[in-house]
Amino acid sequence: MIRVLLIHDTMLIRSALAVLLGGEQDLDVLTTSWRHERRPADDWQAQVCVVDGDGAWSGLADTAAGRVVILTEAGRPGLLRRASRADVRGYVSKDSAPERLVAGIRRVATGERYVDEALASDFLRAADMPLTHRELAVLAAAAEGAPVAEIAAALHLAGGTVRNYLAAVIRKTGARNRVDAIRIADSAGWL
């Protein structure tokens, strides 16, 4: 029996997934939401955690023996890149057939990786993200509305260096300005 912890904030989706997964003979499903979850995933003694890719999944890879499956939308290669760096083991598209989620859970439970074929091209594009870690940090701070001086102080940089990073981000993303660069990076899942 594979014990699965399903974490999703939308009750209707969480309930539907629980019913779907609960119908499998070899899966024991527990559910919670990000808003109500206060216990570490290890307290649930789950072998696999299934989480919404838009949630706070990044800390879960260190728990549940690193066996995390994220549900995500296609077209978000940056999110896949971050998840891969966090050692997430399974990736299932929200638009895939339910059988793919079940297959992903079973593969990840055995310690293998699972990548839904609907996300394969996004994984290839994830390697092509043009921004450096520092450029992403500057852009993330700018996305929160921080002015150049505040970004510089927070990241221990000179104001001119922050402006140079922002100019590089705009050039690399093909954006018209900082706001457009934030929109592009956010829609690609880089932020």
Backbone hydrogen bonds, N-H to C=O, Kabsch-Sander energy under -0.5 kcal/mol:
donor,donor_aa,acceptor,acceptor_aa,energy
2,I,26,D,-3.4
3,R,1,M,-0.6
4,V,2,I,-0.6
4,V,28,D,-3.3
5,L,48,V,-2.7
6,L,4,V,-0.6
6,L,30,L,-3.1
7,I,5,L,-0.6
7,I,50,V,-2.9
8,H,6,L,-0.6
8,H,32,T,-2.0
11,M,9,D,-0.8
14,R,10,T,-3.0
15,S,11,M,-3.1
16,A,12,L,-2.2
17,L,13,I,-2.7
18,A,14,R,-2.1
19,V,15,S,-2.3
20,L,16,A,-2.4
21,L,17,L,-3.1
22,G,18,A,-2.6
23,G,19,V,-1.0
23,G,20,L,-0.6
24,E,21,L,-1.8
27,L,24,E,-1.4
28,D,2,I,-2.9
29,V,27,L,-0.5
30,L,4,V,-2.9
32,T,6,L,-2.0
37,E,33,S,-1.4
38,R,36,H,-0.6
43,D,40,P,-1.6
44,W,41,A,-1.3
45,Q,42,D,-1.4
46,A,41,A,-0.8
47,Q,3,R,-2.4
48,V,3,R,-1.7
49,C,67,R,-2.4
50,V,5,L,-2.9
50,V,48,V,-0.5
51,V,49,C,-0.5
51,V,69,V,-2.7
52,D,7,I,-1.3
53,G,71,L,-3.5
55,G,52,D,-2.2
57,W,55,G,-1.2
59,G,56,A,-0.6
60,L,57,W,-1.9
61,A,57,W,-0.6
61,A,58,S,-0.5
62,D,59,G,-0.8
63,T,60,L,-2.2
66,G,63,T,-3.0
67,R,64,A,-2.3
68,V,66,G,-1.3
69,V,49,C,-3.2
70,I,90,G,-2.6
71,L,51,V,-2.7
72,T,70,I,-0.6
72,T,92,V,-2.3
76,R,73,E,-0.5
78,G,188,A,-2.7
79,L,76,R,-0.5
79,L,188,A,-0.6
80,L,76,R,-1.6
81,R,77,P,-2.2
82,R,78,G,-2.4
83,A,79,L,-2.6
84,S,80,L,-2.5
85,R,81,R,-2.1
86,A,82,R,-1.5
87,D,84,S,-1.5
88,V,83,A,-2.6
89,R,68,V,-1.1
90,G,68,V,-2.4
91,Y,114,Y,-2.3
92,V,70,I,-2.6
94,K,72,T,-2.7
96,S,93,S,-1.5
100,R,97,A,-1.7
101,L,97,A,-0.8
102,V,98,P,-2.0
103,A,99,E,-2.5
104,G,100,R,-2.5
105,I,101,L,-2.5
106,R,102,V,-2.3
107,R,103,A,-2.4
108,V,104,G,-2.6
109,A,105,I,-2.4
110,T,106,R,-1.0
110,T,107,R,-0.7
111,G,108,V,-1.8
112,E,107,R,-2.0
114,Y,89,R,-2.3
116,D,91,Y,-2.7
119,L,116,D,-2.2
120,A,117,E,-1.0
123,F,119,L,-1.9
124,L,120,A,-1.7
125,R,121,S,-2.1
126,A,122,D,-2.0
127,A,123,F,-1.0
128,D,125,R,-1.3
129,M,126,A,-1.2
136,L,132,T,-2.3
137,A,133,H,-2.0
138,V,134,R,-2.3
139,L,135,E,-2.6
140,A,136,L,-2.9
141,A,137,A,-2.0
142,A,138,V,-2.2
143,A,139,L,-2.4
144,E,140,A,-1.1
145,G,142,A,-1.7
146,A,141,A,-1.9
151,I,147,P,-2.4
152,A,148,V,-2.8
153,A,149,A,-2.2
154,A,150,E,-2.5
155,L,151,I,-2.3
156,H,152,A,-0.6
156,H,153,A,-0.7
157,L,152,A,-2.8
162,V,158,A,-2.0
163,R,159,G,-2.3
164,N,160,G,-2.2
165,Y,161,T,-2.6
166,L,162,V,-2.6
167,A,163,R,-2.3
168,A,164,N,-2.3
169,V,165,Y,-2.5
170,I,166,L,-2.4
171,R,167,A,-2.3
172,K,168,A,-3.0
173,T,169,V,-2.2
174,G,170,I,-0.9
174,G,171,R,-0.5
175,A,170,I,-1.6
181,A,177,N,-2.2
182,I,178,R,-2.3
183,R,179,V,-2.3
184,I,180,D,-2.6
185,A,181,A,-2.6
186,D,182,I,-2.6
187,S,183,R,-2.4
188,A,184,I,-1.6
189,G,186,D,-1.0
190,W,185,A,-2.6
191,L,185,A,-0.8
